[in-house]
Amino acid sequence: MKLAILGAGAVGQSVADLAGEYGHEVVAISDSSGAAVDPDGIDVERTLERKAGGDPVGTDGVDDVFESDYDVLVEATPTTLGDAEPGFTHVERALEDDRHVVLANKGPVAERYDELRALEADSRGSVRFEATVGGAIPVLSTIEDATPQAVTAVRGVLNGTANFILTRMAAEGLDYEHVLAEAQDLGVAEADPTFDVDGTDAALKFVILANVLADGGFSLSDATVEGIQDIPGSALDLAAEDGRTIRLIGEATRESVRVSPRLVPENGALAVTGTRNIVQIETRHAGSLASSGRGAGGPETATAVLSDVGRLPEL
Amino acid sequence: MKLAILGAGAVGQSVADLAGEYGHEVVAISDSSGAAVDPDGIDVERTLERKAGGDPVGTDGVDDVFESDYDVLVEATPTTLGDAEPGFTHVERALEDDRHVVLANKGPVAERYDELRALEADSRGSVRFEATVGGAIPVLSTIEDATPQAVTAVRGVLNGTANFILTRMAAEGLDYEHVLAEAQDLGVAEADPTFDVDGTDAALKFVILANVLADGGFSLSDATVEGIQDIPGSALDLAAEDGRTIRLIGEATRESVRVSPRLVPENGALAVTGTRNIVQIETRHAGSLASSGRGAGGPETATAVLSDVGRLPEL
């Protein structure tokens, strides 16, 4: 398939880098600095070198990307809340042109899911978004294959930054501020870590899961969210005396979405360590399925994007 | 899709029972006692009642099944080794008639994989076999979506009977013979438990995995296999003193297949308990993915069969 990639951050760059290995061609890539478009396939290596050197990815513009002969639009621009723009309009444009869309951007599927599905219904293109939930872990395709009606709930740890901080606080007996600084030094937390530590990032993912289970109806404002910023080190010590620890746990059902710190057994499945993520999928006929893996990262998220591309029908 | 089910044991019955919920119709079901064929869909409830009452499933024969207007042959007859008959011929017949095949029977894909793929290449039908590995856990579809070339190894616990026995031996300090008897009383081990305890069942699954990774080339005779029958209770006590336990672990790569009891950390991912299964999939770009769940059971395995049916293209 011919891919047009919007967004040239870690995910967009990794998709461009790995596309060939999966048998696909990159005909366009763009970000705020510019666009590179080539119907015969862009020179991925040189484009990534330009980007790394601080130069624009190319001299074309976003309109050139949409006018190119692509099969799949990969939407990997930063997640935005509320109106989910400009991501939503990007998706709309591709669907109106009867092209496929694969999202890594959580905004459109968390905040405007019903509108997105309506646009998809009127388009020959399909929308997939495995990369928006759980990085490399195949959460959405597992639910899709089990059929959403057979899944009653999804629970787990879907933010690696918060999980890393809690793991380190428990392991070292350090306080939150100290470990947050360490996480920022390591690049595990951003300069502005708000969405990771206040639970918003995890909540967006569980809202997306609820939308899949219930076929729509949820946006971020429907989620009950509590983050990890107020957890004192003493809470973790107390938990440890009882053979437990604290993790930022989310849960999505057809009826509700909530994210909050919870006590979990120290050696239990939900007590994943470091930046690792885990989801537990409760099913009607097959009990509980648990999947864990790397929830974030350029190559990790790119594998989810490319896995989605592989499941798209020929246009 | 219209399903023709060969085999009316726990799996075949569960597939018949759940098919309607997934939007499919059962037009035939058969076992050694007979067959029931109805182009408008068999009466599943009455057929299962007949079976439960010890009566033949129906008065038709296996040829009637193959001559019916089905889309997908579900091969759920008992796994046989070597020539994998009669399962292999069942699959061959369906493919020669350009129909799809979904296997729960491990024999054809473990013992005659290359021949099977050759038949599939000449057919308009496709072959899928998620249900042959890991019950409800979506192992093969995860590898398929990641693309087999991106997977370097698959490791894990894929036999619930052996795992249950080892879990109980460690938990209760009982010896193998005692726990085996308990497992048989509970229905977790069969009257003849040989294939579960000598590692053959697990080996068949890892041979199937190696065939998927390497696109063929493996059969059961290529696997190095050691079972759990000779593990004394004292070995588990010794392991526990070191914070470890023993599990029957298999591993498949493109080059080899082995199954044997191994020491694993007591609280690690591979130390699943009871009849639960786990697979760890090592990937090139996304680290390690771990999936655990129920590895066996009628409804559990049926969900894997029906998940496969959902991924088949229209004929």
Interface residues (C-beta under 8 A of the other chain):
Chain A: S14 L18 E21 Y22 G135 A136 I137 P138 S141 T142 D145 A146 T147 Q149 A150 N267 A269 T283 H285 A286 G287 S288 L289 A290 S291 S292 G293 R294 G297 P299 E300 A302 T303 L306 S307 G310 R311
Chain B: S14 L18 E21 Y22 G135 A136 I137 P138 S141 T142 D145 A146 T147 Q149 A150 N267 A269 T283 H285 A286 G287 S288 L289 A290 S291 S292 G293 R294 G297 P299 E300 A302 T303 L306 S307 G310 R311
